[in-house]
């Protein structure tokens, strides 16, 4: 650890000792094998820093998923699947609540019958949704003024990502076909086309790319607002050309992930993945096929996590997101729907979900209490899965400082830790542990090596962050108060 202003150095923590030891082991291994590996590695594209995976993903991803592929995903379908209704979507539900209740005299009977019925079944959701507009958002605005100077770099960092973002498309029957070349190129080999799309996705900015046939159950039933050519609450008819879903994704800045919830931005992941997907849309249309972008910035009609799981990029984590073997929960996707014929990827079983069954660190650390401690169960839509309390989650996000992000769950997840030699070996071992014995043993080790706060400490007045923010987020390092 660095010396303080008086020249004193604090004693190394357990985490420091672990990192130093891992570094020493990695360094020794590197020296010992350089003579054998150096020549071969020098011939590979991986010697091009920051471009290695853009050049080699199609045959050499961060983690080879081939040994873990299987015909079905690890979530369990137990009956006919039901598409997600607009009342089950926290942001869209809240928009209707504000217009029809908060801003309209607070007459509950004036709510649309479907929303009124939802709140009758879920009274706690009504209370949390109302609190968002009557208490949390006003308090957030006041806190933002108090934080304006201290968190200026954080807020400008978030804003800067909005400088360039993909445009929202219009209605599918028009927008998906705009710019499509008149000549439709006939596909010789769908497997070769898949390899091409993955290579291009990497070159356009993605870290991983997966392809699957689109499950209609992962398309929202209605558009909950006027956007992308739809009217609010208009039913979404699934176009026949939405045959395939290409999933592109990449991680957030690793330093900022570790200093959430105050520091960081959802945009540094979502914006970059959306731009990569938008570039694929342009390319696919040039081949004569319709294509549509679904991203956080440009809007979407599809549910990202299960599509990414179907495309073999990961498994569902306890926190509801797609948990990937490469990045853990630090993964932000965008999707392209198209009719371009491609070979699809198989789902994987790398025992990530099994690890989550033994580990509840994210649930323990969640300040909102939004993550379940129990096992996956039927979510009422024909699938056995973990379902988070989205109202509680969203309300805490608005309570936190900075750019209204949280991400504590993805930060404290053991799979999200940055790779070193020991962590990389541990991941490979755990992915092959079908018994779950090693997973159970790994959870307390992870807790010991990576100490975390009590969940209540993330609230004011403590305003804890999982780890300390990086040097480049501290205003006092650069500017006078």
Secondary structure, DSSP 8 states (H G I E B T S, - for coil): --B-TTS-B----HHHHHHHHHHHHHHHHHHHHHHHHHHHHHTSGGGSTTTHHHHHTTT--SS--GGGEESS-SSEE-S------GGG-HHHHHHHHIIIIITTT--GGGS-HHHHHHHHH-HHHHHHHHHIIIIIHHHHHHHHHHHTTTTHHHHHHHHHHTTS-------HHHHTTTT--SS----S-HHHHHHHHHHHHHHTT-SEEEEEE--GGGB-SEE-SSBTTB-TTEE----TT--EEEEEEE---HHHHTTTTTS--SHHHHHHHHHHHHHHHHHHHHTT--EEEEBTTTB-SB-HHHHHHHTTS-EE-TTSSEEBTTTBT--EEEEEEE--------EE--SHHHHHHH--HHHHH-TT--S--S--EE-SSSEEE----HHHHHHHHHHSSSSS---HHHHH-GGGS---HHHHHHHHHHTT-SSSHHHHHHHHHHHHHS----GGGGSTTT---SS---GGG-GGGT---
